[in-house]
Amino acid sequence: MAVIERAKALAEKLGLPCVVLTFEPHPTDFFKGANTIFRLTPRDTKAWILERLGIDGMIVIPFDKALASLPAETFITEILLRRLGIRAVVAGYDFHFGADRSGTPAFLRQAGERFGFTVEIVERVPAHTPGQAASSTATRAALETGDVALAARLLGHPFAIMGKVIQGQKLGRTLGFPTANLLPDPSCRLRHGIYAVRVVVRTNTYDGVASYGRRPTFDNGPALLEAYLFDFSGDLYGETIEVLFTGWIRPEAKFDSAEALVRQMKLDEARAKEILQAPAAD
């Protein structure tokens, strides 16, 4: 977010469009295998968020063997300058690029001086936890423990899962809690459990409670996100919605009966409402 805001300000100053350059697959997945890294914002989600933030475009470069072996100097001359015609670059303090991560922020600055483009480096953004920087690594660690409140502070916005509502087994409907079901990105390693959420449906936002997990009471199947929206009635099948995670309620659990699960779901609903109605922390 800090890099994006700096880039937007610089683009406005220079009178130029502002775009984000990214790679697919994620370099870690290229080197170590698909879904090795927990993708906080898969490609399509990233594009949607960037559009909402006022970015003019997103350039996606395939990350393959040729790109991985490209020297840092060649990356600048062939991709940034010849192919993209950049006039300015904004990057984070720990940004590395080129073969063997040989390109550093200092190298980028030197190249800017030699080739005549502006370079701005965004320094380390401190987090709320002493000694910790806001980073994707710290955010992933928070989400893997279910600490979505910390993840939101690190990200600058709530962690969200966006996707198209799919047909489920309609178990929630039979239990009195009809849910909108999403199939998250296969790399998602959010802790399985129950969360207080807000759900964006077109131009409206609804409070709700969501379960992310394998439904151990019923089938222990593939991980699924099931969101129950308060004060909503209607059919969401096929709609693209966004589920924003606001608070952790409890771990996923197996219940002895559907009746026991329903009793707990009512408690979860009440707890979610408490979390969502609480004043925002400073």
N, C-alpha and C positions, 0 to 999 in steps of 0.2 A: 504494500500500500504506500509506503514511504517513497519507493522508487517511482511508482506510477504517478503520485502527486507531483513529485519533482519534474518528471518528464512532461506532464501536462503543462506545468507552469513554464518550462523552457520552450515547449512547442508554441505556446501562445506568444511568448516574447519574440520568437523568431518568425512567427507567422507561418508555421509549418504543420502538417498533419502529425499526429502522435500515434505511433503503433507499437505494439509489443511483439518482440521476436521470441519465439519459443520453439521447442523441438519435440518431435514424436517419432519413436517412443521416447519415454524418459531415458536419459543416458544410463541410469542405473539398471533399468530393465534391459537395455541393449546389451550391456556387459554381463549381467548376471541372470537374465531370464525374465519372462513376462510376470508382472505383478509382484516383483521383488520388493518394490517400494510402494508404500501406502500413498496413493495419489490423492492429495487434499482437494485438488480441482482438476478432474479429468478434462480432456480437451474441450468438449462441447460446453461443459459448465464454465470453463475458463472464458470461452468466447462470449457467453451470455453475460457473465459478470463484467468483463471488460467493456462491453457495449453499454451496460448500465452505468459504468463509471465514466462514460464520456470519451473512451478511447476510440480513435478513428478506425482502427483495424488491428487484426492479429495475423502475423506472418508465421506460418508453421513450416519449419524446415525438417525434412526427414533425417533422423539421426541414424546413419548407417556406417559401415566400415570406412567408406571414403571420407565422410565428415569427421569421424573419430580420429583419423590419421592426418587430418589437415593441420599444418603448422599454424600457430597463432597469427603470424604475419600474413599468411595466405588467407586465413579467415577474414582478416580485416580488409585486405586489398581486393579479394575476389568476391566475397559475399557482402560485406558491409558497404564497400565503396562502389565496386563495379556493378553488382547485381541490384543493390538496394538504393544506392545513391544517397547514403545518409549524410546529414549535416551535423548531427549531434547524437551522442550516446549517453544514456543515464544507466548506471549499473550499481549494484550493491558492493559493499566493502570487501566481501569474500567471493566476488565473482571470478571464476576462472574459465578459460576457454582454450581451444586448440589442443593438438595432440599432447597427451600426458599432462593436461591442465597447465601448460606452460605459459599461457596468457594470463596476466595478472592485472589488477587495477592500475598499477604503476606502468606496466607495459602499454595498456590502453591509453593512458594519459600521454605517454611519449609518442605513440602513434598519432594521436590527435594533433600534437604539435607538429609532427613531420608532414602529415597529410592535410592539415587545415580543417579538422572538424572539432567541434566542442565536446569535451568529456566532463561529465559531472559524476562524482562518486558519492553515493549516500552512505554515510557512516553508520556504525552499529546502532540499532534502535534498542534502547534498554527496555526490558520487560518489567512487570510488576514484582516479579520475584527477584530479590537482590542477587546481583552477579550474573543474571541470565539475560541473554539477548533474545529479542523476538526473532524466531526463525522457524522454518518448516520442520526441522528436526525436533525442536522443543514442542511444537504444536502437535506433531504426530504422537509424541510420548504422552502428552496430556490426553489426547483422544483415546489412546489405547488403554488408559485407566478410567475413562468415562468422565474426566474432568473437563466438561465442555465450557464451563465458565472461564477457566484458565485459557483454554484454546481460543475463546473469543477475545480475551485481552491480548493474546499474542498475535492474532490475526488482524485485529482492528475491527472485526465484525463477527457475528456468530458463524460457527461452522455449519455448512449446509449441504444437504444432498438433494440434487435436482434430478428429475426424471419423469418418464411417462407412467401414469397410473396403469397397472396391469390387473388382469383378472386373478383373484386369489381363490382360496377354497371357501370363502364366505363364512369362515368360522366366526369372525368378529360379529357379523350380522346376526348369526344365530344366538350369540351370547349377549346381544343388546348393545354391542359396540362396533358398528360398521366402520371399517377402516379403508383408507386409500393405501394401496400397496405399491411399493417401489422396489425394483431390483437394483441395489447399489453397484457401483463399479467393483469388479472382482478383487481389486487390490484393497478395498476398504477394510481397515482393521479397527474401526470404532469398537469400543467395548460393548459386548452384548448386554442389553439391559433395557430399562424403562426410562424415558426422558420426558421432561416438559419441553414442548416445541411450539413454534409458530409456523403456520403453513400458508404460503403465498399461492393463491389460486387466481390466475389472471391479475386483476387489479385489487383484489381483496386479500386481507390477511386474517387468519383465524387462529385463535389459541387452541392448543390440543395436547394430547399425550401420545407418545409413540413407543413402540417396541421395536428394537433392532435385535434380531437373533434367529434362532432355529426352531422356536415353538416346541420346547421339550415335552410339554404336557400332551401334545398331539402327535407330532411326526418327527421332530428333530431333523427337519429337512434343510435345504439350502438357506443361507442367511437372507433375511427379507426385512425390509423396513415397512412397518404397518402403523399408519398414523390415524388416530381418531380425532376428528375435528369437532370442537364444541360449537354448538349453535349453527350447525350446517346440515342441510338436507339437499340431496341431489345426487346425480350420477357423475362421477369424475373419471370413468374409464376412458383412457386415451388422452386425457388432459396432461399437459406438462406442468408439474407443480414443484415448489421448492420447500423443503422442510428445514427450518432453522432450529438448531439445538440450543436450548436456553438453560436447562438445568438437569442434573442427574437425580434420579429418584431411587432406583434399586437395581441390583443385578437380575439377570434373567433367572427364573427358577422353574422347577417342575412341580406341578400341583397334583394332588391325589385324585381330584375330580374337577369337572367343569364348573361346578358350583363354588368350589374353593377358589378357583381362578377368578370367577366373576366377583366374589367378595373382595379379592385383592385388587382387581381392576377398578372397583369403585373407590378404594382407598388411593390408588394411583391417580385417578382423576382428580380427587380432592387435593392431593399433594401438588399436582401439576398446576392447579388453579392458584394455590398459595404462592408457588414460585413465580408464576407469571404475573401475579398481581402485586408482588413485592416491589418496593421502590428500587430503582436502579442504583447500584453501588457507584460511588464516586470513582 
